[in-house]
Amino acid sequence: MCGIVGILGREPVALALVEALRRLEYRGYDSAGVATIESGAIERVRAEGKLRNLAERLHNHPLQGHVGIGHTRWATHGKPTENNAHPHATAKVAVVHNGIIENFRELRDELRQRGHVFVTETDSETIAHLVTDNLNNGLSPQEAMAASLPRLHGAFALALIFAGHEDLMIGARRGAPLAIGHGQGEMFLGSDALALAPFTDTITYLEDGDWVVLTRAGATLHDGTNRVVARPVQKLLASSQIIDKGNFRHFMAKEIHEQPEVIGRTLAHYLDMAHERVRLPFELGFDVASLPRLTISACGTGYLAGLTGRYWFERFAGLAVDIDVASEFRYREAPMTPGGLMLVVSQSGETADTLAAMRYARTQRQHVMSVVNVPSSTIARESDIVALTLAGPEIGVASTKAFTCQLAVLACLAIAFGRARGLIDDERERQLVRELIAVPGLMAEAMTREPQAEQMAHMLSRARDVLYLGRGTNYPLALEGALKLKEISYIHAEGYAAGELKHGPIALIDETMPVIVIAPRDHVFEKTVSNMQEVAARGGRILLLTDAAGAKATGLDLKALIMPDMADEFTALVYAVPVQMLAYHTAVLMGKDADQPRNLAKSVTVE
């Protein structure tokens, strides 16, 4: 959830820490802080709220230390106040922490009995006192860390600095990601490689259970048994320029408009466009024709991408598909047919519940495939097969381009599986591939409807509740539209399968409730029109997303956003654009921060 960074530098590091934290602010923005070692002592500056508040504090109270750690917080324990902000410190150690310490109450009670005084409501402060307790017993920082880590239960990434040690930093990883950056006479730690891009292009990822001792001369890595180990050194591909908003007001707007480009890039990775065939860029390693079952698990928007993919895998490949949110699946102890395929979807590749679901599936003798946007992520590294999305870094907390890239990859996989299972012949494959090739152009055309989407947003901005309806693959898109509106405008919204309207939700319909209907002129269009008539009869205000033929066929006088004509197999990819625009413009009209909505973080690395 939180973002952490550490620098062992050759000059004062406080401002560089803040710049690195800017690249991690999507992970949390309730509060922020930095700590450095100056003249052997720990000095801290912290601030409640967004990072700009910390930058202002540092302008007025600069820190001069050449070694330091920084943190941007998504609160789990304790309110998002300056007192609860990281780094947490004693006179001997300062720590920044991403994750949750599950046994902090027991540790805190034990440490209080030994005279330690706690001043925050957080679980993270316990780490600083536990390490200090070991230092008080005469252990070196390295020995104190080795003694402390087995006492910590839960998930964490840590960076620590020590009073009196200006050439030392220690990091540790259990569950949450952490990367080492290698420099010339400098070393770095970061919870996301994105934060390290301005400083170095050479990184090492800690594996689960690892901890590392950094000096300016290099890194010494230990595994969970304290054995010195070597981990691969990799070149970082992320550019230091990638967080620029360009001419857009928000990253979310920029990322919505990037979709034709990134979808085109992703499709080019999976399609032989000259021969109109799917060409997977990896070997599957199992016989798709004999695959007994497909299980999909993910969280949030990734789950809704998987829910859309289920329609395609069932329709094109004739596969029996189970799908569940990972936070439920991991605890269900679901029986799984040996030899089945577990497909997980995660933008970051670090989603804790999804990772746990994947690991459970492996114990059930499943093949494991992941659809991820970060090739170096934990989920990618632990998968048998990695189906990369090529969305590029997504900074806006509410996913847009990552979602549609996930859809594009799932569509390609479903077609490939259908061909392997004998349900799709050459001509059908060419037809479907032609439809996918057309998607980026259709998305670009959908972008031209932004003025209409902004006009509709005026109505939504005055609503307290909004209902989204759709059928087929537009049902998951209705769920995604409701999620987007909730995330960034804080308006209560619900998505429903249109056929479920009369089974309860119709009781909510009155003249104050906007009802957004996603209804291209497809094979279930007439059924959706019947549901719209039910809404209209009760005074509901319908906002219809459809094509020209669909608008004409409804026979209703309603507000419609007219989308380009297209075949109906992959409408969810194109109709995602106005759904995202509606949420974005509603939030902007209401004065909300579209990039950093309250209480949310981009990467959910704890349960």
PyMOL commands that set and color helices and strands:
alter all, ss='L'
color gray80, all
select helices_A, chain A and resi 14-22+25-27+51-60+104-113+125-136+141-151+193-196+251-257+259-270+288-290+300-317+326-332+352-363+378-382+401-420+426-447+450-460+474-489+498-503+505-508+525-537+548-553+571-589
alter helices_A, ss='H'
color red, helices_A
select strands_A, chain A and resi 3-8+31-38+41-48+67-73+88-89+93-101+154-162+165-174+179-182+187-190+202-205+211-215+218-222+228-229+233-235+271-272+277-278+294-298+321-325+341-346+367-372+385-388+465-470+492-497+514-518+541-547+559-563
alter strands_A, ss='S'
color yellow, strands_A
deselect
rebuild
show_as cartoon
